[in-house]
């Protein structure tokens, strides 16, 4: 997955917006995919941190997913693109967040990715 993410401070919230996300099947992972087609359905953002005094547990602070629709053939080698997907993350309630995870789902399978 490759994309461009823009982050803007909007006063009481942050706007995180993907101009585009390009997705293709990694040829080294084809053997791990048990389906002929990968049908993507959601792109999401989860923000969390370890619970105070319980670092082995998670405190969820934000989780939102946007519906997407796109299909890749398991061994096709082509990319698909999604664009103009954004999240409005309230500042209140997300202070102290230590983990930001973006994810895509494809009919029940969840794939996380990082933004650098």
C-alpha positions as CSV (number, residue, x, y, z in Angstrom):
1,X,0.0,0.0,0.0
2,X,1.3,3.4,-0.9
3,X,-0.4,6.7,-0.5
4,X,-0.3,10.4,0.4
5,X,-1.8,11.5,3.7
6,X,-2.4,15.1,4.5
7,X,-2.8,16.2,8.1
8,X,-4.4,19.6,9.1
9,X,-5.1,21.2,12.4
10,X,-8.7,22.4,12.3
11,X,-9.0,23.9,15.8
12,X,-11.0,21.3,17.8
13,X,-10.0,18.4,15.5
14,X,-7.4,17.1,13.1
15,X,-8.3,16.3,9.6
16,X,-6.4,13.3,8.2
17,X,-7.1,12.9,4.5
18,X,-5.7,10.5,1.9
19,X,-5.3,12.1,-1.5
20,X,-4.8,8.6,-2.8
21,X,-4.0,5.1,-1.7
22,X,-2.5,2.6,-4.2
23,X,-2.9,-1.1,-3.3
24,X,-1.4,-4.1,-5.0
25,X,-0.8,-7.7,-4.0
26,X,2.7,-8.3,-2.8
27,X,4.1,-11.1,-5.0
28,X,6.0,-12.6,-2.1
29,X,2.7,-13.0,-0.1
30,X,0.5,-14.6,-2.8
31,X,0.8,-18.0,-1.2
32,X,-0.8,-16.5,2.0
33,X,-4.0,-15.5,0.1
34,X,-6.5,-18.2,-0.2
35,X,-8.9,-16.4,-2.5
36,X,-8.8,-15.8,-6.2
37,X,-9.9,-12.2,-5.8
38,X,-9.3,-9.7,-3.0
39,X,-12.5,-7.5,-2.6
40,X,-11.7,-4.5,-0.4
41,X,-14.6,-3.0,1.6
42,X,-13.3,-0.7,4.3
43,X,-10.4,1.7,5.1
44,X,-10.1,2.7,8.7
45,X,-8.2,4.6,11.3
46,X,-7.8,3.4,14.9
47,X,-6.1,5.5,17.6
48,X,-5.3,4.0,21.0
49,X,-2.9,3.8,23.9
50,X,-2.1,1.4,26.7
51,X,-4.5,1.7,29.7
52,X,-3.0,3.7,32.6
53,X,-1.7,1.2,35.2
54,X,-2.6,-1.7,32.9
55,X,0.0,-1.5,30.0
56,X,-1.1,-4.9,28.7
57,X,-4.6,-3.6,27.9
58,X,-5.7,-1.1,25.3
59,X,-7.7,2.1,25.7
60,X,-9.5,2.8,22.4
61,X,-9.7,6.6,21.7
62,X,-10.9,6.7,18.1
63,X,-12.0,4.2,15.5
64,X,-13.7,5.1,12.2
65,X,-13.9,3.2,8.9
66,X,-14.9,4.5,5.4
67,X,-16.5,2.3,2.9
68,X,-14.5,1.5,-0.2
69,X,-15.0,-0.8,-3.1
70,X,-12.3,-2.4,-5.2
71,X,-11.1,-5.7,-6.4
72,X,-7.6,-7.2,-7.1
73,X,-7.0,-10.5,-8.7
74,X,-4.8,-12.6,-6.5
75,X,-2.0,-13.0,-9.0
76,X,-2.8,-10.1,-11.4
77,X,0.0,-7.8,-10.4
78,X,-2.1,-4.6,-11.1
79,X,-2.8,-1.9,-8.6
80,X,-6.1,-0.3,-7.6
81,X,-6.5,3.2,-6.3
82,X,-8.7,4.8,-3.6
83,X,-8.9,8.6,-3.1
84,X,-10.3,11.5,-1.2
85,X,-10.8,9.5,2.0
86,X,-10.7,11.5,5.2
87,X,-11.1,11.3,9.0
88,X,-12.0,14.1,11.4
89,X,-10.2,13.2,14.6
90,X,-11.4,15.2,17.7
91,X,-8.6,16.5,19.8
92,X,-10.7,16.0,23.0
93,X,-10.5,12.3,23.9
94,X,-7.4,11.5,21.9
95,X,-4.8,13.3,24.1
96,X,-2.0,11.0,25.0
97,X,-2.6,8.6,22.1
98,X,0.5,6.6,21.4
99,X,-0.7,4.3,18.5
100,X,-2.2,5.3,15.1
101,X,-3.1,2.4,13.0
102,X,-4.6,2.5,9.5
103,X,-6.3,-0.6,8.2
104,X,-8.1,-2.0,5.2
105,X,-10.4,-4.9,5.2
106,X,-11.2,-7.4,2.4
107,X,-14.3,-9.4,3.2
108,X,-13.3,-10.2,6.7
109,X,-9.5,-10.1,6.6
110,X,-7.9,-7.1,8.2
111,X,-4.6,-5.7,6.9
112,X,-2.9,-2.9,8.8
113,X,-0.4,-0.4,7.4
114,X,1.7,2.4,8.7
115,X,2.1,6.0,7.5
116,X,5.7,7.3,7.4
